[in-house]
């Protein structure tokens, strides 16, 4: 049975503000939300302990660093019972940045980020095709990411 999380509107507002800019100082965020910086600190700590907040991430323009290829790969498993075993093997491939267990045509869906097409070919041919349990894959190369945003958690705004 799922536990009821003890979070309120202030917690949701803190999460929303931090999603927009995780570098906002607690004192500044407190002023914006009409509470003290100490309150923000305590609330963030509580949200971390509840597992709602899991660290703070840096947003990086990967293209600027030479990562020119993003691909999405649908994976067909020989049997769905192989998911956990295949997921462990996929986690070993550093170019795979996201893995989802899905419904529909694919058993799994991954996102791969590479510097160039040769690196992508290596990941697809030398890595994915050698994992036991994968029947076949279907690859889609992203031409452009138009936007990437966070979910709006405080619905009242």
N, CA, C and O atoms as a GROMACS GRO file, in nm:
protein
  628
    1UNK      N    1   0.083  -0.119   0.000
    1UNK     CA    2   0.000   0.000   0.000
    1UNK      C    3   0.088   0.125   0.000
    1UNK      O    4   0.184   0.132   0.076
    2UNK      N    5   0.056   0.221  -0.083
    2UNK     CA    6   0.136   0.344  -0.094
    2UNK      C    7   0.117   0.429   0.032
    2UNK      O    8   0.006   0.442   0.084
    3UNK      N    9   0.226   0.488   0.078
    3UNK     CA   10   0.219   0.575   0.194
    3UNK      C   11   0.178   0.715   0.152
    3UNK      O   12   0.218   0.763   0.046
    4UNK      N   13   0.099   0.779   0.236
    4UNK     CA   14   0.057   0.917   0.209
    4UNK      C   15   0.175   1.008   0.242
    4UNK      O   16   0.225   1.009   0.354
    5UNK      N   17   0.217   1.084   0.143
    5UNK     CA   18   0.328   1.177   0.165
    5UNK      C   19   0.277   1.301   0.235
    5UNK      O   20   0.171   1.354   0.200
    6UNK      N   21   0.351   1.346   0.333
    6UNK     CA   22   0.312   1.463   0.410
    6UNK      C   23   0.376   1.587   0.347
    6UNK      O   24   0.471   1.644   0.401
    7UNK      N   25   0.322   1.628   0.232
    7UNK     CA   26   0.372   1.749   0.167
    7UNK      C   27   0.257   1.846   0.147
    7UNK      O   28   0.142   1.806   0.132
    8UNK      N   29   0.291   1.974   0.145
    8UNK     CA   30   0.187   2.075   0.131
    8UNK      C   31   0.220   2.169   0.014
    8UNK      O   32   0.313   2.145  -0.063
    9UNK      N   33   0.141   2.276   0.004
    9UNK     CA   34   0.157   2.370  -0.107
    9UNK      C   35   0.297   2.434  -0.106
    9UNK      O   36   0.356   2.455  -0.212
   10UNK      N   37   0.350   2.464   0.012
   10UNK     CA   38   0.484   2.523   0.019
   10UNK      C   39   0.587   2.425  -0.037
   10UNK      O   40   0.675   2.465  -0.113
   11UNK      N   41   0.576   2.298  -0.001
   11UNK     CA   42   0.668   2.198  -0.055
   11UNK      C   43   0.661   2.194  -0.207
   11UNK      O   44   0.764   2.192  -0.274
   12UNK      N   45   0.539   2.195  -0.260
   12UNK     CA   46   0.522   2.191  -0.406
   12UNK      C   47   0.579   2.317  -0.471
   12UNK      O   48   0.640   2.309  -0.578
   13UNK      N   49   0.561   2.432  -0.408
   13UNK     CA   50   0.617   2.557  -0.462
   13UNK      C   51   0.770   2.554  -0.459
   13UNK      O   52   0.835   2.602  -0.552
   14UNK      N   53   0.826   2.499  -0.353
   14UNK     CA   54   0.973   2.486  -0.344
   14UNK      C   55   1.023   2.396  -0.456
   14UNK      O   56   1.120   2.428  -0.524
   15UNK      N   57   0.956   2.282  -0.475
   15UNK     CA   58   0.997   2.189  -0.581
   15UNK      C   59   0.990   2.258  -0.716
   15UNK      O   60   1.083   2.248  -0.796
   16UNK      N   61   0.879   2.329  -0.742
   16UNK     CA   62   0.863   2.397  -0.872
   16UNK      C   63   0.973   2.500  -0.894
   16UNK      O   64   1.031   2.505  -1.003
   17UNK      N   65   1.003   2.580  -0.794
   17UNK     CA   66   1.108   2.681  -0.807
   17UNK      C   67   1.244   2.616  -0.831
   17UNK      O   68   1.323   2.664  -0.912
   18UNK      N   69   1.272   2.507  -0.760
   18UNK     CA   70   1.401   2.439  -0.774
   18UNK      C   71   1.411   2.368  -0.909
   18UNK      O   72   1.521   2.354  -0.963
   19UNK      N   73   1.298   2.322  -0.964
   19UNK     CA   74   1.299   2.262  -1.097
   19UNK      C   75   1.338   2.366  -1.201
   19UNK      O   76   1.406   2.336  -1.299
   20UNK      N   77   1.294   2.489  -1.180
   20UNK     CA   78   1.324   2.596  -1.274
   20UNK      C   79   1.467   2.645  -1.261
   20UNK      O   80   1.530   2.680  -1.361
   21UNK      N   81   1.521   2.647  -1.137
   21UNK     CA   82   1.659   2.686  -1.115
   21UNK      C   83   1.707   2.631  -0.981
   21UNK      O   84   1.682   2.691  -0.876
   22UNK      N   85   1.776   2.518  -0.985
   22UNK     CA   86   1.821   2.452  -0.863
   22UNK      C   87   1.932   2.529  -0.792
   22UNK      O   88   1.967   2.495  -0.679
   23UNK      N   89   1.988   2.632  -0.856
   23UNK     CA   90   2.095   2.710  -0.794
   23UNK      C   91   2.043   2.828  -0.711
   23UNK      O   92   2.122   2.900  -0.650
   24UNK      N   93   1.913   2.849  -0.710
   24UNK     CA   94   1.856   2.960  -0.633
   24UNK      C   95   1.894   2.944  -0.487
   24UNK      O   96   1.864   2.840  -0.427
   25UNK      N   97   1.958   3.045  -0.427
   25UNK     CA   98   1.993   3.036  -0.285
   25UNK      C   99   1.866   3.024  -0.199
   25UNK      O  100   1.762   3.081  -0.231
   26UNK      N  101   1.877   2.948  -0.091
   26UNK     CA  102   1.761   2.926  -0.004
   26UNK      C  103   1.704   3.057   0.049
   26UNK      O  104   1.582   3.072   0.059
   27UNK      N  105   1.791   3.153   0.082
   27UNK     CA  106   1.742   3.282   0.134
   27UNK      C  107   1.658   3.354   0.028
   27UNK      O  108   1.552   3.410   0.059
   28UNK      N  109   1.706   3.353  -0.096
   28UNK     CA  110   1.631   3.417  -0.206
   28UNK      C  111   1.499   3.346  -0.231
   28UNK      O  112   1.396   3.410  -0.253
   29UNK      N  113   1.502   3.215  -0.228
   29UNK     CA  114   1.380   3.137  -0.248
   29UNK      C  115   1.282   3.161  -0.134
   29UNK      O  116   1.161   3.171  -0.156
   30UNK      N  117   1.334   3.171  -0.012
   30UNK     CA  118   1.249   3.201   0.104
   30UNK      C  119   1.177   3.334   0.089
   30UNK      O  120   1.058   3.344   0.118
   31UNK      N  121   1.251   3.437   0.043
   31UNK     CA  122   1.188   3.568   0.021
   31UNK      C  123   1.076   3.558  -0.081
   31UNK      O  124   0.969   3.615  -0.063
   32UNK      N  125   1.101   3.486  -0.188
   32UNK     CA  126   1.002   3.472  -0.295
   32UNK      C  127   0.877   3.400  -0.246
   32UNK      O  128   0.766   3.431  -0.289
   33UNK      N  129   0.895   3.303  -0.154
   33UNK     CA  130   0.782   3.224  -0.105
   33UNK      C  131   0.733   3.269   0.033
   33UNK      O  132   0.648   3.204   0.094
   34UNK      N  133   0.788   3.380   0.082
   34UNK     CA  134   0.746   3.443   0.208
   34UNK      C  135   0.770   3.355   0.331
   34UNK      O  136   0.688   3.350   0.423
   35UNK      N  137   0.886   3.286   0.332
   35UNK     CA  138   0.930   3.209   0.448
   35UNK      C  139   1.080   3.233   0.464
   35UNK      O  140   1.143   3.296   0.379
   36UNK      N  141   1.137   3.183   0.572
   36UNK     CA  142   1.281   3.203   0.594
   36UNK      C  143   1.363   3.104   0.511
   36UNK      O  144   1.314   3.000   0.467
   37UNK      N  145   1.489   3.140   0.491
   37UNK     CA  146   1.581   3.050   0.423
   37UNK      C  147   1.598   2.921   0.501
   37UNK      O  148   1.616   2.815   0.442
   38UNK      N  149   1.591   2.930   0.634
   38UNK     CA  150   1.600   2.811   0.719
   38UNK      C  151   1.484   2.715   0.694
   38UNK      O  152   1.501   2.593   0.693
   39UNK      N  153   1.365   2.772   0.674
   39UNK     CA  154   1.247   2.689   0.644
   39UNK      C  155   1.267   2.615   0.512
   39UNK      O  156   1.235   2.497   0.500
   40UNK      N  157   1.322   2.686   0.413
   40UNK     CA  158   1.349   2.622   0.283
   40UNK      C  159   1.446   2.507   0.303
   40UNK      O  160   1.426   2.398   0.250
   41UNK      N  161   1.553   2.531   0.379
   41UNK     CA  162   1.653   2.428   0.405
   41UNK      C  163   1.589   2.304   0.469
   41UNK      O  164   1.614   2.192   0.426
   42UNK      N  165   1.507   2.325   0.572
   42UNK     CA  166   1.442   2.214   0.642
   42UNK      C  167   1.348   2.140   0.548
   42UNK      O  168   1.345   2.016   0.548
   43UNK      N  169   1.272   2.213   0.467
   43UNK     CA  170   1.178   2.150   0.374
   43UNK      C  171   1.252   2.068   0.267
   43UNK      O  172   1.209   1.957   0.234
   44UNK      N  173   1.361   2.122   0.212
   44UNK     CA  174   1.439   2.048   0.112
   44UNK      C  175   1.492   1.919   0.174
   44UNK      O  176   1.487   1.813   0.112
   45UNK      N  177   1.543   1.928   0.296
   45UNK     CA  178   1.595   1.810   0.366
   45UNK      C  179   1.485   1.706   0.382
   45UNK      O  180   1.508   1.587   0.360
   46UNK      N  181   1.364   1.750   0.420
   46UNK     CA  182   1.251   1.659   0.436
   46UNK      C  183   1.216   1.593   0.302
   46UNK      O  184   1.193   1.472   0.297
   47UNK      N  185   1.214   1.671   0.195
   47UNK     CA  186   1.182   1.618   0.063
   47UNK      C  187   1.286   1.518   0.016
   47UNK      O  188   1.253   1.422  -0.054
   48UNK      N  189   1.412   1.539   0.055
   48UNK     CA  190   1.518   1.444   0.022
   48UNK      C  191   1.497   1.314   0.100
   48UNK      O  192   1.511   1.204   0.044
   49UNK      N  193   1.464   1.326   0.228
   49UNK     CA  194   1.442   1.207   0.311
   49UNK      C  195   1.322   1.126   0.263
   49UNK      O  196   1.322   1.003   0.275
   50UNK      N  197   1.221   1.193   0.210
   50UNK     CA  198   1.104   1.124   0.157
   50UNK      C  199   1.131   1.062   0.020
   50UNK      O  200   1.050   0.985  -0.031
   51UNK      N  201   1.246   1.096  -0.039
   51UNK     CA  202   1.280   1.043  -0.171
   51UNK      C  203   1.215   1.119  -0.286
   51UNK      O  204   1.218   1.074  -0.400
   52UNK      N  205   1.156   1.234  -0.256
   52UNK     CA  206   1.093   1.316  -0.360
   52UNK      C  207   1.201   1.394  -0.434
   52UNK      O  208   1.200   1.400  -0.558
   53UNK      N  209   1.292   1.454  -0.360
   53UNK     CA  210   1.405   1.526  -0.420
   53UNK      C  211   1.525   1.432  -0.415
   53UNK      O  212   1.562   1.381  -0.309
   54UNK      N  213   1.583   1.410  -0.532
   54UNK     CA  214   1.698   1.319  -0.542
   54UNK      C  215   1.815   1.395  -0.604
   54UNK      O  216   1.847   1.375  -0.721
   55UNK      N  217   1.876   1.479  -0.526
   55UNK     CA  218   1.991   1.555  -0.574
   55UNK      C  219   1.951   1.671  -0.662
   55UNK      O  220   1.833   1.697  -0.686
   56UNK      N  221   2.052   1.741  -0.710
   56UNK     CA  222   2.031   1.855  -0.800
   56UNK      C  223   2.118   1.831  -0.922
   56UNK      O  224   2.234   1.795  -0.909
   57UNK      N  225   2.062   1.852  -1.040
   57UNK     CA  226   2.134   1.823  -1.164
   57UNK      C  227   2.173   1.950  -1.236
   57UNK      O  228   2.106   2.053  -1.230
   58UNK      N  229   2.285   1.939  -1.304
   58UNK     CA  230   2.334   2.046  -1.388
   58UNK      C  231   2.280   2.024  -1.529
   58UNK      O  232   2.290   1.914  -1.582
   59UNK      N  233   2.225   2.128  -1.589
   59UNK     CA  234   2.179   2.119  -1.727
   59UNK      C  235   2.295   2.157  -1.817
   59UNK      O  236   2.350   2.267  -1.806
   60UNK      N  237   2.332   2.067  -1.906
   60UNK     CA  238   2.448   2.089  -1.993
   60UNK      C  239   2.404   2.084  -2.138
   60UNK      O  240   2.324   1.999  -2.177
   61UNK      N  241   2.456   2.175  -2.219
   61UNK     CA  242   2.432   2.172  -2.363
   61UNK      C  243   2.531   2.071  -2.420
   61UNK      O  244   2.646   2.104  -2.447
   62UNK      N  245   2.483   1.948  -2.439
   62UNK     CA  246   2.573   1.841  -2.484
   62UNK      C  247   2.629   1.866  -2.624
   62UNK      O  248   2.740   1.824  -2.653
   63UNK      N  249   2.554   1.932  -2.709
   63UNK     CA  250   2.603   1.964  -2.845
   63UNK      C  251   2.729   2.049  -2.836
   63UNK      O  252   2.822   2.030  -2.915
   64UNK      N  253   2.732   2.142  -2.742
   64UNK     CA  254   2.850   2.228  -2.724
   64UNK      C  255   2.973   2.147  -2.685
   64UNK      O  256   3.086   2.189  -2.711
   65UNK      N  257   2.951   2.031  -2.624
   65UNK     CA  258   3.062   1.945  -2.582
   65UNK      C  259   3.093   1.837  -2.684
   65UNK      O  260   3.174   1.748  -2.660
   66UNK      N  261   3.028   1.846  -2.800
   66UNK     CA  262   3.059   1.753  -2.908
   66UNK      C  263   2.973   1.628  -2.915
   66UNK      O  264   3.003   1.538  -2.993
   67UNK      N  265   2.867   1.621  -2.835
   67UNK     CA  266   2.777   1.507  -2.842
   67UNK      C  267   2.667   1.540  -2.942
   67UNK      O  268   2.568   1.605  -2.908
   68UNK      N  269   2.686   1.496  -3.066
   68UNK     CA  270   2.598   1.537  -3.176
   68UNK      C  271   2.484   1.440  -3.206
   68UNK      O  272   2.395   1.474  -3.284
   69UNK      N  273   2.484   1.322  -3.148
   69UNK     CA  274   2.383   1.222  -3.181
   69UNK      C  275   2.302   1.183  -3.058
   69UNK      O  276   2.357   1.144  -2.955
   70UNK      N  277   2.171   1.196  -3.071
   70UNK     CA  278   2.079   1.140  -2.972
   70UNK      C  279   1.991   1.043  -3.047
   70UNK      O  280   1.933   1.076  -3.151
   71UNK      N  281   1.981   0.923  -2.995
   71UNK     CA  282   1.898   0.820  -3.060
   71UNK      C  283   1.808   0.756  -2.956
   71UNK      O  284   1.843   0.745  -2.839
   72UNK      N  285   1.693   0.713  -3.002
   72UNK     CA  286   1.598   0.640  -2.920
   72UNK      C  287   1.586   0.500  -2.980
   72UNK      O  288   1.570   0.484  -3.100
   73UNK      N  289   1.595   0.400  -2.894
   73UNK     CA  290   1.594   0.263  -2.942
   73UNK      C  291   1.485   0.184  -2.871
   73UNK      O  292   1.481   0.175  -2.748
   74UNK      N  293   1.395   0.128  -2.952
   74UNK     CA  294   1.295   0.037  -2.900
   74UNK      C  295   1.355  -0.102  -2.900
   74UNK      O  296   1.411  -0.147  -3.000
   75UNK      N  297   1.343  -0.171  -2.788
   75UNK     CA  298   1.403  -0.304  -2.774
   75UNK      C  299   1.292  -0.408  -2.760
   75UNK      O  300   1.202  -0.395  -2.677
   76UNK      N  301   1.301  -0.511  -2.842
   76UNK     CA  302   1.210  -0.624  -2.834
   76UNK      C  303   1.283  -0.735  -2.759
   76UNK      O  304   1.390  -0.778  -2.802
   77UNK      N  305   1.226  -0.782  -2.649
   77UNK     CA  306   1.287  -0.891  -2.573
   77UNK      C  307   1.236  -1.026  -2.622
   77UNK      O  308   1.123  -1.036  -2.671
   78UNK      N  309   1.319  -1.127  -2.608
   78UNK     CA  310   1.275  -1.263  -2.641
   78UNK      C  311   1.160  -1.304  -2.549
   78UNK      O  312   1.064  -1.368  -2.594
   79UNK      N  313   1.170  -1.268  -2.420
   79UNK     CA  314   1.065  -1.292  -2.321
   79UNK      C  315   1.065  -1.175  -2.223
   79UNK      O  316   1.172  -1.125  -2.187
   80UNK      N  317   0.948  -1.131  -2.181
   80UNK     CA  318   0.943  -1.017  -2.089
   80UNK      C  319   1.007  -1.048  -1.955
   80UNK      O  320   1.049  -0.957  -1.884
   81UNK      N  321   1.016  -1.175  -1.919
   81UNK     CA  322   1.080  -1.213  -1.792
   81UNK      C  323   1.230  -1.183  -1.791
   81UNK      O  324   1.294  -1.190  -1.686
   82UNK      N  325   1.287  -1.149  -1.907
   82UNK     CA  326   1.430  -1.118  -1.916
   82UNK      C  327   1.460  -0.971  -1.888
   82UNK      O  328   1.576  -0.929  -1.893
   83UNK      N  329   1.357  -0.892  -1.860
   83UNK     CA  330   1.375  -0.747  -1.843
   83UNK      C  331   1.486  -0.714  -1.743
   83UNK      O  332   1.578  -0.639  -1.777
   84UNK      N  333   1.480  -0.767  -1.622
   84UNK     CA  334   1.578  -0.730  -1.520
   84UNK      C  335   1.721  -0.765  -1.562
   84UNK      O  336   1.813  -0.686  -1.540
   85UNK      N  337   1.738  -0.881  -1.621
   85UNK     CA  338   1.872  -0.923  -1.665
   85UNK      C  339   1.924  -0.829  -1.775
   85UNK      O  340   2.039  -0.786  -1.771
   86UNK      N  341   1.839  -0.798  -1.872
   86UNK     CA  342   1.879  -0.710  -1.982
   86UNK      C  343   1.904  -0.568  -1.929
   86UNK      O  344   2.000  -0.503  -1.971
   87UNK      N  345   1.820  -0.521  -1.839
   87UNK     CA  346   1.838  -0.386  -1.782
   87UNK      C  347   1.974  -0.372  -1.714
   87UNK      O  348   2.040  -0.269  -1.726
   88UNK      N  349   2.017  -0.476  -1.643
   88UNK     CA  350   2.149  -0.473  -1.577
   88UNK      C  351   2.261  -0.462  -1.679
   88UNK      O  352   2.359  -0.392  -1.657
   89UNK      N  353   2.245  -0.531  -1.792
   89UNK     CA  354   2.347  -0.524  -1.897
   89UNK      C  355   2.346  -0.387  -1.965
   89UNK      O  356   2.451  -0.332  -1.996
   90UNK      N  357   2.229  -0.332  -1.988
   90UNK     CA  358   2.218  -0.200  -2.052
   90UNK      C  359   2.278  -0.092  -1.963
   90UNK      O  360   2.337   0.004  -2.013
   91UNK      N  361   2.264  -0.107  -1.832
   91UNK     CA  362   2.317  -0.007  -1.739
   91UNK      C  363   2.470   0.003  -1.747
   91UNK      O  364   2.527   0.105  -1.708
   92UNK      N  365   2.534  -0.099  -1.796
   92UNK     CA  366   2.681  -0.100  -1.809
   92UNK      C  367   2.729  -0.017  -1.928
   92UNK      O  368   2.848   0.012  -1.939
   93UNK      N  369   2.638   0.020  -2.018
   93UNK     CA  370   2.676   0.096  -2.139
   93UNK      C  371   2.661   0.245  -2.109
   93UNK      O  372   2.549   0.294  -2.096
   94UNK      N  373   2.772   0.318  -2.097
   94UNK     CA  374   2.766   0.457  -2.053
   94UNK      C  375   2.690   0.551  -2.148
   94UNK      O  376   2.640   0.654  -2.103
   95UNK      N  377   2.681   0.519  -2.274
   95UNK     CA  378   2.612   0.606  -2.370
   95UNK      C  379   2.460   0.602  -2.352
   95UNK      O  380   2.390   0.690  -2.400
   96UNK      N  381   2.410   0.500  -2.282
   96UNK     CA  382   2.266   0.491  -2.256
   96UNK      C  383   2.236   0.578  -2.134
   96UNK      O  384   2.284   0.550  -2.024
   97UNK      N  385   2.156   0.682  -2.155
   97UNK     CA  386   2.128   0.778  -2.048
   97UNK      C  387   1.990   0.760  -1.985
   97UNK      O  388   1.962   0.816  -1.880
   98UNK      N  389   1.904   0.681  -2.050
   98UNK     CA  390   1.770   0.660  -1.996
   98UNK      C  391   1.718   0.525  -2.042
   98UNK      O  392   1.740   0.484  -2.156
   99UNK      N  393   1.649   0.456  -1.952
   99UNK     CA  394   1.587   0.328  -1.984
   99UNK      C  395   1.447   0.327  -1.925
   99UNK      O  396   1.427   0.360  -1.808
  100UNK      N  397   1.350   0.288  -2.007
  100UNK     CA  398   1.213   0.275  -1.960
  100UNK      C  399   1.158   0.137  -1.999
  100UNK      O  400   1.185   0.087  -2.108
  101UNK      N  401   1.084   0.078  -1.908
  101UNK     CA  402   1.009  -0.045  -1.933
  101UNK      C  403   0.875   0.000  -1.986
  101UNK      O  404   0.807   0.079  -1.921
  102UNK      N  405   0.834  -0.047  -2.103
  102UNK     CA  406   0.718   0.012  -2.168
  102UNK      C  407   0.612  -0.090  -2.206
  102UNK      O  408   0.635  -0.211  -2.208
  103UNK      N  409   0.493  -0.037  -2.236
  103UNK     CA  410   0.387  -0.115  -2.296
  103UNK      C  411   0.391  -0.086  -2.446
  103UNK      O  412   0.466   0.001  -2.490
  104UNK      N  413   0.312  -0.158  -2.522
  104UNK     CA  414   0.309  -0.132  -2.666
  104UNK      C  415   0.403  -0.223  -2.741
  104UNK      O  416   0.428  -0.336  -2.699
  105UNK      N  417   0.454  -0.175  -2.853
  105UNK     CA  418   0.538  -0.258  -2.939
  105UNK      C  419   0.669  -0.301  -2.874
  105UNK      O  420   0.712  -0.415  -2.892
  106UNK      N  421   0.730  -0.213  -2.799
  106UNK     CA  422   0.862  -0.241  -2.742
  106UNK      C  423   0.849  -0.288  -2.598
  106UNK      O  424   0.757  -0.249  -2.526
  107UNK      N  425   0.942  -0.372  -2.557
  107UNK     CA  426   0.950  -0.411  -2.417
  107UNK      C  427   1.022  -0.304  -2.337
  107UNK      O  428   0.988  -0.275  -2.222
  108UNK      N  429   1.123  -0.244  -2.402
  108UNK     CA  430   1.207  -0.143  -2.337
  108UNK      C  431   1.232  -0.032  -2.438
  108UNK      O  432   1.227  -0.052  -2.559
  109UNK      N  433   1.260   0.085  -2.385
  109UNK     CA  434   1.290   0.199  -2.470
  109UNK      C  435   1.408   0.271  -2.406
  109UNK      O  436   1.403   0.306  -2.288
  110UNK      N  437   1.514   0.295  -2.484
  110UNK     CA  438   1.632   0.361  -2.428
  110UNK      C  439   1.665   0.487  -2.507
  110UNK      O  440   1.627   0.503  -2.623
  111UNK      N  441   1.735   0.576  -2.440
  111UNK     CA  442   1.789   0.696  -2.504
  111UNK      C  443   1.941   0.685  -2.498
  111UNK      O  444   1.999   0.655  -2.394
  112UNK      N  445   2.003   0.709  -2.612
  112UNK     CA  446   2.149   0.699  -2.625
  112UNK      C  447   2.202   0.835  -2.670
  112UNK      O  448   2.145   0.898  -2.759
  113UNK      N  449   2.311   0.880  -2.608
  113UNK     CA  450   2.377   1.004  -2.649
  113UNK      C  451   2.521   0.969  -2.687
  113UNK      O  452   2.594   0.909  -2.609
  114UNK      N  453   2.560   1.009  -2.810
  114UNK     CA  454   2.694   0.978  -2.862
  114UNK      C  455   2.757   1.101  -2.926
  114UNK      O  456   2.688   1.197  -2.962
  115UNK      N  457   2.888   1.096  -2.939
  115UNK     CA  458   2.960   1.206  -3.005
  115UNK      C  459   2.937   1.205  -3.155
  115UNK      O  460   2.925   1.311  -3.216
  116UNK      N  461   2.929   1.087  -3.214
  116UNK     CA  462   2.913   1.081  -3.361
  116UNK      C  463   2.845   0.950  -3.400
  116UNK      O  464   2.817   0.865  -3.316
  117UNK      N  465   2.820   0.936  -3.529
  117UNK     CA  466   2.750   0.819  -3.580
  117UNK      C  467   2.831   0.692  -3.563
  117UNK      O  468   2.774   0.584  -3.546
  118UNK      N  469   2.964   0.701  -3.567
  118UNK     CA  470   3.049   0.583  -3.546
  118UNK      C  471   3.034   0.529  -3.404
  118UNK      O  472   3.030   0.407  -3.383
  119UNK      N  473   3.027   0.619  -3.307
  119UNK     CA  474   3.008   0.575  -3.169
  119UNK      C  475   2.870   0.511  -3.153
  119UNK      O  476   2.857   0.410  -3.083
  120UNK      N  477   2.768   0.568  -3.216
  120UNK     CA  478   2.634   0.509  -3.211
  120UNK      C  479   2.635   0.369  -3.273
  120UNK      O  480   2.579   0.275  -3.216
  121UNK      N  481   2.699   0.356  -3.388
  121UNK     CA  482   2.707   0.226  -3.454
  121UNK      C  483   2.774   0.124  -3.362
  121UNK      O  484   2.730   0.009  -3.354
  122UNK      N  485   2.880   0.165  -3.294
  122UNK     CA  486   2.949   0.076  -3.200
  122UNK      C  487   2.853   0.031  -3.088
  122UNK      O  488   2.848  -0.087  -3.054
  123UNK      N  489   2.780   0.126  -3.031
  123UNK     CA  490   2.686   0.092  -2.923
  123UNK      C  491   2.580  -0.006  -2.974
  123UNK      O  492   2.549  -0.105  -2.907
  124UNK      N  493   2.524   0.023  -3.091
  124UNK     CA  494   2.418  -0.062  -3.145
  124UNK      C  495   2.470  -0.199  -3.186
  124UNK      O  496   2.411  -0.301  -3.150
  125UNK      N  497   2.579  -0.202  -3.259
  125UNK     CA  498   2.628  -0.328  -3.315
  125UNK      C  499   2.708  -0.410  -3.214
  125UNK      O  500   2.683  -0.529  -3.196
  126UNK      N  501   2.804  -0.346  -3.149
  126UNK     CA  502   2.895  -0.421  -3.062
  126UNK      C  503   2.841  -0.442  -2.921
  126UNK      O  504   2.880  -0.538  -2.854
  127UNK      N  505   2.752  -0.355  -2.876
  127UNK     CA  506   2.701  -0.368  -2.739
  127UNK      C  507   2.561  -0.430  -2.736
  127UNK      O  508   2.542  -0.540  -2.684
  128UNK      N  509   2.464  -0.359  -2.791
  128UNK     CA  510   2.324  -0.405  -2.781
  128UNK      C  511   2.302  -0.542  -2.843
  128UNK      O  512   2.236  -0.628  -2.783
  129UNK      N  513   2.356  -0.563  -2.960
  129UNK     CA  514   2.330  -0.688  -3.031
  129UNK      C  515   2.393  -0.809  -2.963
  129UNK      O  516   2.362  -0.923  -2.998
  130UNK      N  517   2.482  -0.786  -2.867
  130UNK     CA  518   2.547  -0.897  -2.797
  130UNK      C  519   2.484  -0.928  -2.661
  130UNK      O  520   2.531  -1.016  -2.590
  131UNK      N  521   2.378  -0.857  -2.627
  131UNK     CA  522   2.312  -0.883  -2.499
  131UNK      C  523   2.211  -0.996  -2.516
  131UNK      O  524   2.120  -0.987  -2.599
  132UNK      N  525   2.228  -1.101  -2.437
  132UNK     CA  526   2.135  -1.215  -2.442
  132UNK      C  527   1.997  -1.169  -2.395
  132UNK      O  528   1.984  -1.100  -2.294
  133UNK      N  529   1.896  -1.209  -2.468
  133UNK     CA  530   1.759  -1.173  -2.432
  133UNK      C  531   1.698  -1.069  -2.523
  133UNK      O  532   1.576  -1.056  -2.530
  134UNK      N  533   1.783  -0.994  -2.595
  134UNK     CA  534   1.732  -0.895  -2.690
  134UNK      C  535   1.707  -0.965  -2.823
  134UNK      O  536   1.800  -1.020  -2.883
  135UNK      N  537   1.583  -0.964  -2.867
  135UNK     CA  538   1.547  -1.028  -2.994
  135UNK      C  539   1.584  -0.938  -3.111
  135UNK      O  540   1.645  -0.983  -3.208
  136UNK      N  541   1.547  -0.810  -3.100
  136UNK     CA  542   1.581  -0.712  -3.205
  136UNK      C  543   1.558  -0.573  -3.151
  136UNK      O  544   1.500  -0.555  -3.044
  137UNK      N  545   1.605  -0.475  -3.226
  137UNK     CA  546   1.591  -0.334  -3.187
  137UNK      C  547   1.541  -0.252  -3.304
  137UNK      O  548   1.550  -0.294  -3.420
  138UNK      N  549   1.489  -0.136  -3.274
  138UNK     CA  550   1.448  -0.039  -3.375
  138UNK      C  551   1.499   0.098  -3.330
  138UNK      O  552   1.464   0.145  -3.222
  139UNK      N  553   1.581   0.161  -3.414
  139UNK     CA  554   1.648   0.285  -3.376
  139UNK      C  555   1.590   0.405  -3.449
  139UNK      O  556   1.566   0.401  -3.570
  140UNK      N  557   1.569   0.513  -3.374
  140UNK     CA  558   1.525   0.641  -3.428
  140UNK      C  559   1.628   0.745  -3.389
  140UNK      O  560   1.659   0.759  -3.271
  141UNK      N  561   1.682   0.817  -3.485
  141UNK     CA  562   1.780   0.922  -3.455
  141UNK      C  563   1.707   1.055  -3.447
  141UNK      O  564   1.629   1.090  -3.535
  142UNK      N  565   1.733   1.128  -3.340
  142UNK     CA  566   1.671   1.258  -3.320
  142UNK      C  567   1.741   1.361  -3.406
  142UNK      O  568   1.864   1.371  -3.405
  143UNK      N  569   1.665   1.437  -3.482
  143UNK     CA  570   1.721   1.544  -3.564
  143UNK      C  571   1.732   1.674  -3.485
  143UNK      O  572   1.821   1.756  -3.511
  144UNK      N  573   1.642   1.693  -3.388
  144UNK     CA  574   1.643   1.815  -3.308
  144UNK      C  575   1.554   1.795  -3.186
  144UNK      O  576   1.450   1.730  -3.194
  145UNK      N  577   1.596   1.850  -3.073
  145UNK     CA  578   1.511   1.852  -2.954
  145UNK      C  579   1.451   1.991  -2.945
  145UNK      O  580   1.522   2.088  -2.919
  146UNK      N  581   1.322   2.001  -2.967
  146UNK     CA  582   1.257   2.132  -2.969
  146UNK      C  583   1.240   2.190  -2.829
  146UNK      O  584   1.254   2.310  -2.810
  147UNK      N  585   1.210   2.105  -2.732
  147UNK     CA  586   1.206   2.149  -2.593
  147UNK      C  587   1.218   2.030  -2.501
  147UNK      O  588   1.194   1.916  -2.540
  148UNK      N  589   1.256   2.058  -2.378
  148UNK     CA  590   1.270   1.957  -2.274
  148UNK      C  591   1.238   2.030  -2.144
  148UNK      O  592   1.315   2.115  -2.100
  149UNK      N  593   1.127   1.996  -2.084
  149UNK     CA  594   1.086   2.070  -1.965
  149UNK      C  595   1.047   1.978  -1.852
  149UNK      O  596   1.024   1.858  -1.871
  150UNK      N  597   1.042   2.035  -1.733
  150UNK     CA  598   1.000   1.961  -1.615
  150UNK      C  599   0.848   1.963  -1.605
  150UNK      O  600   0.781   2.049  -1.663
  151UNK      N  601   0.796   1.869  -1.530
  151UNK     CA  602   0.653   1.863  -1.503
  151UNK      C  603   0.616   1.977  -1.409
  151UNK      O  604   0.693   2.008  -1.318
  152UNK      N  605   0.503   2.037  -1.428
  152UNK     CA  606   0.455   2.142  -1.337
  152UNK      C  607   0.391   2.072  -1.218
  152UNK      O  608   0.290   2.003  -1.233
  153UNK      N  609   0.450   2.089  -1.098
  153UNK     CA  610   0.401   2.016  -0.981
  153UNK      C  611   0.303   2.096  -0.897
  153UNK      O  612   0.224   2.037  -0.823
  154UNK      N  613   0.307   2.229  -0.908
  154UNK     CA  614   0.211   2.310  -0.830
  154UNK      C  615   0.103   2.360  -0.926
  154UNK      O  616   0.119   2.464  -0.990
  155UNK      N  617  -0.006   2.286  -0.934
  155UNK     CA  618  -0.112   2.307  -1.032
  155UNK      C  619  -0.186   2.439  -1.018
  155UNK      O  620  -0.247   2.485  -1.115
  156UNK      N  621  -0.182   2.502  -0.901
  156UNK     CA  622  -0.262   2.622  -0.878
  156UNK      C  623  -0.210   2.745  -0.950
  156UNK      O  624  -0.284   2.841  -0.969
  157UNK      N  625  -0.083   2.744  -0.991
  157UNK     CA  626  -0.028   2.864  -1.056
  157UNK      C  627  -0.062   2.869  -1.202
  157UNK      O  628  -0.024   2.963  -1.271
   0.00000   0.00000   0.00000
